[in-house]
Amino acid sequence: MSTPASLLIQAEQLGFDVGARALLAGLCFTLQPGLTLVRGGDGRGKTTLLRLLAGQLAPTHGRLQRRAELSCFFFDEATAARHDAVMARAWLAAQREGFAASWQAGTEAALVAALQLAEHLDKPLYMLSTGSRRKLHLLAAAASGAALTLLDTPYAALDGRSIRVLNELLSEAAAERSRAWVLADYALPAGLAGVALAGQIDLGD
Ligand SMILES: Nc1ncnc2c1ncn2[C@@H]1O[C@H](COP(=O)(O)OP(=O)(O)OP(=O)(O)O)[C@@H](O)[C@H]1O
């Protein structure tokens, strides 16, 4: 099958079983540039779908066809403990190195200021609050310049100011023509009402 240039990932009858249970079943969608919402209630498989899109898991059924050499940013919270002793500045430097070809230094500098992260960069990650860690992950996601950026319930634990910054970031992401962003959440965040989505994948309640 040919893959149109604007298409990043195509899912055909995608399914993922957990033991005997079909957690995800029969999903068909295409990911396009802009912002796609993966919506679902508790335990409906949002994180699992992001792991499939990131290539960390293989589907049990169907297939995911991806554009060749698709760069992807995904910070899986389940792996967070591994980074605990690392200084925030070193963690960020490693992200910068990993996405050297597309890193946006201007975005990094703007978000360090907007998310008030400067005071935290010289601390080990274990000293950062959950909210500050999440802000650091958001900064790296935005600055990575990755063709595909996956965000798992990114509003959780954010303060009001950071929520406004994230709303702005995702509103801009929705207008992107070269990057695709996937936001997994329980519902469309209130601050994104009226934003034109590239797509929506509904996993039910
Ligand atoms: N590999 C696995 N082994 C066992 N259980 C799993 C596995 N993957 C997912 N699950 C279970 O499947 C359910 C859905 O997982 P997932 O975290 O993908 O959903 P979610 O929509 O992100 O959930 P939540 O909204 O609660 O964060 C959870 O109950 C999880 O424990």
The ligand as an SDF file (V2000), in Angstrom:
LIG
                    3D

 31 33  0  0  0  0  0  0  0  0999 V2000
    0.8200   -5.5760   29.6150 N   0  0  0  0  0  0  0  0  0  0  0  0
   -0.1880   -5.5250   30.4830 C   0  0  0  0  0  0  0  0  0  0  0  0
   -0.3590   -6.4730   31.4100 N   0  0  0  0  0  0  0  0  0  0  0  0
   -1.3780   -6.4420   32.2830 C   0  0  0  0  0  0  0  0  0  0  0  0
   -2.2960   -5.4680   32.3250 N   0  0  0  0  0  0  0  0  0  0  0  0
   -2.1810   -4.4980   31.4420 C   0  0  0  0  0  0  0  0  0  0  0  0
   -1.1300   -4.4570   30.4770 C   0  0  0  0  0  0  0  0  0  0  0  0
   -1.2770   -3.3510   29.7250 N   0  0  0  0  0  0  0  0  0  0  0  0
   -2.3750   -2.7280   30.2030 C   0  0  0  0  0  0  0  0  0  0  0  0
   -2.9120   -3.4070   31.2190 N   0  0  0  0  0  0  0  0  0  0  0  0
   -4.1260   -3.0450   31.9710 C   0  0  0  0  0  0  0  0  0  0  0  0
   -5.0740   -2.5780   31.0280 O   0  0  0  0  0  0  0  0  0  0  0  0
   -5.7900   -1.4770   31.5440 C   0  0  0  0  0  0  0  0  0  0  0  0
   -5.7170   -0.2940   30.6250 C   0  0  0  0  0  0  0  0  0  0  0  0
   -4.4020    0.1820   30.5630 O   0  0  0  0  0  0  0  0  0  0  0  0
   -3.9850    1.6190   30.0660 P   0  0  0  0  0  0  0  0  0  0  0  0
   -3.0590    2.1420   31.1060 O   0  0  0  0  0  0  0  0  0  0  0  0
   -3.5130    1.5070   28.6800 O   0  0  0  0  0  0  0  0  0  0  0  0
   -5.3400    2.4550   30.0570 O   0  0  0  0  0  0  0  0  0  0  0  0
   -5.5530    3.9900   30.3090 P   0  0  0  0  0  0  0  0  0  0  0  0
   -6.7840    4.3680   29.5400 O   0  0  0  0  0  0  0  0  0  0  0  0
   -4.3050    4.7560   29.9990 O   0  0  0  0  0  0  0  0  0  0  0  0
   -5.8340    3.9920   31.8390 O   0  0  0  0  0  0  0  0  0  0  0  0
   -5.9150    5.1820   32.9070 P   0  0  0  0  0  0  0  0  0  0  0  0
   -6.9240    6.1300   32.3690 O   0  0  0  0  0  0  0  0  0  0  0  0
   -6.3860    4.4880   34.1260 O   0  0  0  0  0  0  0  0  0  0  0  0
   -4.5290    5.7250   32.9990 O   0  0  0  0  0  0  0  0  0  0  0  0
   -5.2180   -1.1930   32.9180 C   0  0  0  0  0  0  0  0  0  0  0  0
   -6.0910   -1.7400   33.8680 O   0  0  0  0  0  0  0  0  0  0  0  0
   -3.8850   -1.8960   32.9090 C   0  0  0  0  0  0  0  0  0  0  0  0
   -3.5670   -2.3550   34.1960 O   0  0  0  0  0  0  0  0  0  0  0  0
  1  2  1  0
  2  3  1  0
  2  7  2  0
  3  4  2  0
  4  5  1  0
  5  6  2  0
  6  7  1  0
  6 10  1  0
  7  8  1  0
  8  9  2  0
  9 10  1  0
 10 11  1  0
 11 12  1  0
 11 30  1  0
 12 13  1  0
 13 14  1  0
 13 28  1  0
 14 15  1  0
 15 16  1  0
 16 17  2  0
 16 18  1  0
 16 19  1  0
 19 20  1  0
 20 21  2  0
 20 22  1  0
 20 23  1  0
 23 24  1  0
 24 25  2  0
 24 26  1  0
 24 27  1  0
 28 29  1  0
 28 30  1  0
 30 31  1  0
M  END
$$$$
